[in-house]
Amino acid sequence: MIRFEQNRQPKLLILYASYGEGHLQAARAIRDALEEQGNHRTVMVDLMAESHPWLNEMTRRFYQRSYTHMPSLYGWMYDFTRPMKHDSLFGGLLHSFGRDKIRRILAAERPDAVVHTFPLFALPELKRRKRLWPPSYAVITDFDLHRRWVHPSIDRYYVATDDLKRELTHLGIPGSSIQVSGIPLKRGFRQAEATAELYERYGLQADKPVILIMPGAQGVMPDVELICGGLLEDPNVQVALVCGYNHQLRETVQNQFRRHPDRSRLHVYGYVEQIHELMAISGCLITKPGGVTLSEAIAAGLPIFIYRPVPGQEKQNALYLQSKGAAILAYAPEELASQITKLLGDPLRLAASRLCTKQLQASQTPAESIVLDILSNLRIIDRASIL
């Protein structure tokens, strides 16, 4: 068993996957929170990419294409595998990927703990069979629970809501092994405030509500041009569209609205590193319902509009937030524009929406809460090993 030397920083291994941006963003948020605690011994590994690069690239492309072009197929696969157990034939196969690689990583890095932001549980499967050190932690990055996240050799779970904790306990996970932390986010959320400087930085006017649109980095939200056009029909709003690394979408929208009479109220951005600043000066958000993006909006206190959620975990995320009064779903551009106009034009409805969002906010900064809990658990384990 590993023992910490006096004043030695524990080494953490964070395992993530590149299927969408959320798992990587969560991993980076935990790494950054560790550094804020003075701990600089973090190793990040995309386990699937490093252990099976060809298979990883093939499955990533399938994920992106099925998500974008065959959402019903993607949703069917998600629902079909949702009750899958870790020791089922398919579950065991999924958790076998990366097994040899993780053995080599453990031998080379000798981490004190392993944090998973994606449910590829090669290490927990090895622990179950051979009682291997070190402890394993899982950070669930959605508001919906897929059984792929559930494994008896995970020592601790970090989840977004009390409802997720209840689901895990119903599946036999001890409540003491689950912490409601929220989904870890990058630095800056909750600290940003709407200031004249921020409006100027992003070229926006302070006297008109800003409608922020984030279509997503992978499967792009459909009808973006129609949504922008419909929103611009209201002369009292301005639209901020964040295209990320989707250069084609940015160019398409800019060309389409180049001669639009209300072009000055449409602001198109590429990748925005400090997205919390843009959220701080926005009146609401239109987005696809990835767990991290929704958590960012919740932390910023934004009313959330979700447009045509794709079947699978994102639709389940959307339905969950809708059930809490924190999100409004729409399936046509004109319906979306009408809902936003009604909300922004009604102070009572707007205040009620913000209150529902606030009730979902984590009491602490999620990444910091997770890191402090892990470090505390490691100190307890270390003391027990010495005794």
Long-range contacts (C-beta under 8 A, 24 or more apart in sequence): 1-133, 1-385, 2-110, 2-112, 2-133, 2-134, 2-385, 3-382, 3-385, 3-386, 4-112, 4-378, 4-379, 4-382, 9-38, 9-39, 9-40, 9-41, 10-39, 10-41, 10-112, 10-113, 10-375, 10-378, 11-41, 11-42, 11-43, 11-109, 11-110, 11-111, 11-112, 12-39, 12-41, 12-42, 12-43, 12-111, 12-112, 12-113, 12-114, 12-115, 12-374, 13-42, 13-43, 13-45, 13-105, 13-109, 13-111, 13-113, 13-114, 13-115, 14-42, 14-43, 14-44, 14-45, 14-114, 14-115, 14-116, 14-117, 15-45, 15-46, 15-47, 15-102, 15-114, 15-115, 15-116, 15-117, 15-118, 15-120, 15-123, 16-44, 16-45, 16-46, 16-47, 16-116, 16-117, 16-118, 17-46, 17-47, 17-48, 17-49, 17-117, 17-118, 17-120, 18-46, 18-48, 18-49, 18-56, 18-60, 19-59, 19-60, 19-63, 19-118, 20-63, 20-217, 20-218, 20-290, 21-217, 21-218, 21-290, 21-292, 22-141, 22-142, 22-290, 22-291, 22-292, 22-293, 23-117, 23-118, 23-141, 24-117, 25-185, 25-186, 25-292, 26-117, 26-139, 26-141, 26-183, 26-184, 26-292, 27-115, 27-117, 28-186, 29-184, 29-185, 29-186, 29-187, 29-366, 29-367, 30-115, 30-117, 30-139, 30-184, 30-367, 30-370, 30-371, 32-186, 32-187, 32-367, 33-184, 33-365, 33-367, 33-368, 33-370, 33-371, 34-371, 36-368, 37-368, 37-371, 37-372, 37-375, 39-371, 39-375, 43-105, 43-109, 43-111, 45-105, 47-97, 47-98, 47-101, 47-102, 47-118, 47-120, 47-122, 48-97, 48-98, 48-120, 50-98, 50-101, 51-97, 51-98, 51-100, 51-101, 51-102, 52-97, 52-98, 55-97, 63-218, 64-218, 64-219, 67-218, 67-219, 67-310, 67-312, 68-218, 68-219, 68-220, 71-219, 71-310, 71-311, 71-312, 72-311, 74-310, 74-311, 74-312, 75-310, 75-311, 75-312, 75-315, 76-311, 77-312, 78-146, 78-311, 78-312, 78-313, 79-311, 79-312, 81-146, 81-147, 81-148, 82-146, 82-147, 83-147, 84-147, 84-148, 85-147, 85-150, 86-121, 86-125, 86-147, 86-148, 86-150, 86-151, 86-152, 91-147, 91-148, 92-125, 94-120, 94-148, 95-120, 95-121, 95-122, 95-124, 95-125, 95-151, 96-122, 96-125, 97-122, 98-122, 99-125, 99-126, 102-126, 106-132, 106-134, 112-378, 113-137, 113-374, 113-377, 113-378, 115-139, 115-374, 116-154, 117-141, 119-146, 119-148, 119-149, 119-151, 121-151, 121-153, 121-154, 124-151, 124-152, 124-153, 124-154, 125-151, 125-153, 127-153, 128-152, 128-153, 135-377, 135-378, 135-381, 137-370, 137-374, 139-181, 139-183, 139-184, 139-370, 140-164, 140-183, 141-183, 141-291, 141-292, 142-183, 142-291, 142-313, 142-316, 142-317, 143-291, 143-294, 143-316, 143-317, 143-320, 143-321, 144-313, 144-316, 144-317, 144-320, 146-313, 147-171, 155-377, 156-373, 156-374, 156-377, 158-184, 158-366, 158-370, 158-373, 160-291, 160-295, 161-320, 161-360, 163-320, 179-369, 179-370, 179-373, 180-362, 181-362, 181-364, 181-366, 181-369, 181-370, 181-373, 182-295, 182-299, 182-361, 182-362, 182-364, 182-366, 182-369, 183-291, 183-292, 183-295, 183-366, 184-366, 184-367, 184-370, 185-292, 185-295, 185-296, 185-299, 185-365, 185-366, 185-367, 186-276, 188-274, 188-276, 188-277, 189-276, 189-279, 189-296, 189-299, 189-300, 189-365, 190-299, 190-300, 190-365, 191-276, 192-276, 192-277, 192-279, 192-280, 192-300, 193-280, 194-280, 194-281, 198-277, 198-280, 198-281, 199-281, 201-277, 202-240, 202-267, 202-269, 202-277, 202-278, 202-281, 203-267, 204-238, 204-240, 204-267, 204-281, 205-238, 206-281, 208-236, 208-237, 208-238, 208-265, 209-236, 209-237, 209-238, 209-283, 209-284, 209-344, 210-237, 210-238, 210-239, 210-240, 210-281, 210-282, 210-283, 211-237, 211-238, 211-239, 211-240, 211-282, 211-283, 211-284, 211-286, 211-340, 212-240, 212-242, 212-278, 212-279, 212-282, 212-284, 212-285, 212-286, 212-302, 213-239, 213-240, 213-241, 213-242, 213-285, 213-286, 213-287, 214-242, 214-244, 214-275, 214-285, 214-286, 214-287, 214-288, 214-293, 215-241, 215-242, 215-243, 215-244, 215-246, 215-249, 215-287, 215-288, 216-244, 216-287, 216-288, 216-290, 216-293, 217-244, 217-245, 217-246, 219-288, 219-310, 220-246, 220-249, 220-288, 221-286, 221-287, 221-288, 221-307, 221-308, 222-307, 222-308, 223-307, 223-308, 223-333, 224-249, 224-253, 225-252, 225-253, 225-256, 225-257, 226-333, 227-286, 227-307, 227-333, 227-336, 227-337, 228-253, 228-257, 228-266, 229-257, 229-260, 229-333, 230-333, 230-334, 230-336, 230-337, 231-337, 231-340, 232-260, 232-262, 232-265, 232-266, 233-337, 234-337, 234-341, 235-262, 235-265, 237-265, 237-283, 237-340, 237-344, 238-265, 238-266, 238-267, 239-265, 239-266, 239-267, 240-267, 240-269, 240-278, 240-282, 241-266, 241-267, 241-268, 241-269, 242-269, 242-270, 242-271, 242-272, 242-275, 242-278, 243-268, 243-269, 243-270, 243-271, 244-270, 244-271, 245-270, 245-271, 276-300, 283-344, 284-340, 284-343, 284-344, 286-336, 286-340, 288-314, 289-314, 289-315, 289-317, 289-318, 289-321, 289-327, 290-314, 290-317, 291-317, 294-321, 294-327, 295-366, 297-357, 298-326, 298-357, 298-360, 298-361, 299-361, 299-362, 301-354, 301-357, 301-358, 301-361, 302-357, 303-328, 303-343, 303-350, 303-353, 303-354, 303-357, 304-328, 304-357, 305-329, 305-330, 305-336, 305-339, 305-340, 306-330, 307-331, 307-336, 321-360, 324-356, 324-359, 324-360, 325-352, 325-353, 325-356, 326-353, 326-356, 326-357, 326-359, 326-360, 328-353
